[in-house]
Amino acid sequence: MEKIIAIDVGLKRIGVAYTPNKSVVVPLNAVIRKNRNQAAKEISELLKEYQADTLVVGIPKTNEEMERRIKHFVNLIDFDGKIDFEDESFTSAIVEEEIKGKIKYKRDGRIDSLAAKKILESYLKRNSVSS
């Protein structure tokens, strides 16, 4: 069974979501980003801990600068599995809209991990046709 972790890379936090079986997707605690190397190391450790086969990375197709930074960040992650990129141009905005009034604190990383969950769900949906 393929285990997949998805990340939503932001400048301050990295949202993380996980699926052990391609049907249940759970948000994990976001990684608070102090610097690139620390954040990459934490993501590398999560991938090992969850024995992930695939890393799905949200890429904002509408923002070239952020896309470049994210790809650079992904190069710092120590991971031998498959890496896929999923367009996530609007996931954070969608999530913020969905949880309006439900989550008070935006800086604890929950929104980031819910965005990662959305990225993973759209990735699974897109790839269920081909598998």
N, C-alpha and C positions, 0 to 999 in steps of 0.2 A: 504494500500500500504506500503510495507516494505521500510523503509529509512535506507540506509547503508552509513557508513563512513569507509574509508580505510586509514590506516596510513603506511608510510614507515619510520621506525624508524632509525635515524642515530645518530651519537654521537654529532653532532652540530645542526642539524635541523631534524624536523619530517615533512615529506611531508604529506599532507592531501587531500583527494578527497571525493566527496559526490555524492550520487544519491538519488533523491526523489522517483524514480519510476522504477528503474532497467533498464531504457533505455538511459537516459541522465546522463553522468558522468562528473562532473565539478571539476577541481582542485581548492582547496581553498588555502588561504595563509598558508605557512608553519609555524610551531611553532619553534621559535628559542630556542634552549635548553640551559638554563643557568645551571640548575641542574635537576636531575630526578624528584624531587617532584614538582617543578614549571611546568615542561613540562607535567607531568601526570595531574596536576590540570587544565592546559590549555586544554588538550585533553578532560578531563572530562566535562569541561564547553562547549566545542564545541558539544560533544555528546548530552548534555542537550539542547543547543540552537537549534540544528537541529532535535531534538527529534528522534535521531537514534534508530533503533530497533536492529541493528547489527553493530558490529565493526569488520572489516577485517584487520588483521595485517600481513604485509609482513614479511616472515621469510626466511632468506637465508639458504637453506638446505645444502649449501656447506660450511657453517661456523658455527661450533658447539658453539664456544665461543660467537659469536654475537647472535645466536639463544637463548642461555641461558640468555644473557643480555636482549634481547627483551622480553622474557617471564617474567623475573623479573619485567621489566618496566610495562608490561601490568597488573601485579598484583597490581600496585600502582594506576591504573586508577579506578575512582569511577564510575562503570557502571553496571547496573543490566541486560542489554540485552544479546544477544547471541554474543559470541566472536569466530571468525573463523580465522584460520591461512592459509595463501596462500603462496606457494613457490614463492619467488621473486628473486631467485639467480641472474638473469641477467637483471632485469628491469632497474636499473639505467644505466647500460652500454648501453642498447638498446636506452633508452631515450636520453642519451648524443650523441649517434650516429645520432639519428633522428633530433636533433636540432642543430647540428654542424653549426656554422656560423649564427644561428638565434638568439640565446640568448648569450649576451656577458658576463653577470655577473653570475658566478656559485654560488655565496654565498647568493643570495637573496631568495633562497628556491624554486624558480620556478621548477628547475629540480627535487627537492625532491617531490613536489606535482604532477608533471607529472608522476613520478615513482609510486606514490600512485594511480594515475588515472589508470595506466597500471595494477597495482595489482588488483584494483577493477574490471576493465574490464575482466581480465582473470578469476577472481572469478565468475563474472556474467555468463561468457561463460560456465564455468565448471558446474555451478549450474542450467543453463537453461535447461539442458538435464533432470535433475531430477525433476524439478518443473512442 
